[in-house]
Amino acid sequence: MSMKLRDHPKLLYKWPPAWAGSGTEFPVGKVGVLKEVKYHKAEGKSPDRIVLVIEYRNHTFSGVIPGDDADFLQSLYQQLSQCLDRPIHEIGNLEIAL
């Protein structure tokens, strides 16, 4: 069984993540193109997390997907790593296992 990423119950926050970075205009919502995906293991009390890097209007921005289910995050990381150069609005429609 699967569900669209944007609706997945194991996401601690809604899709897409909030974007941060440099530039005069910050992207909001499902904009930009995925350029990089990184996995960070938990340190101390912080949860494991995936960091997404997008390009939007010739600037790069990053967003974080934290999680308390390491298996889910590892699987999601693998799937997102296959989505480089795809628009963020398309990625939210990915079918992700429950």
Secondary structure, DSSP 8 states (H G I E B T S, - for coil): -EEEGGG-TT-SS-SS---EESSSS---SS-SEEEEEEEE---TTS-EEEEEEEEETTEEEEEEEEES-HHHHHHHHHHHHTTTTSBHHHHTT-EEE-
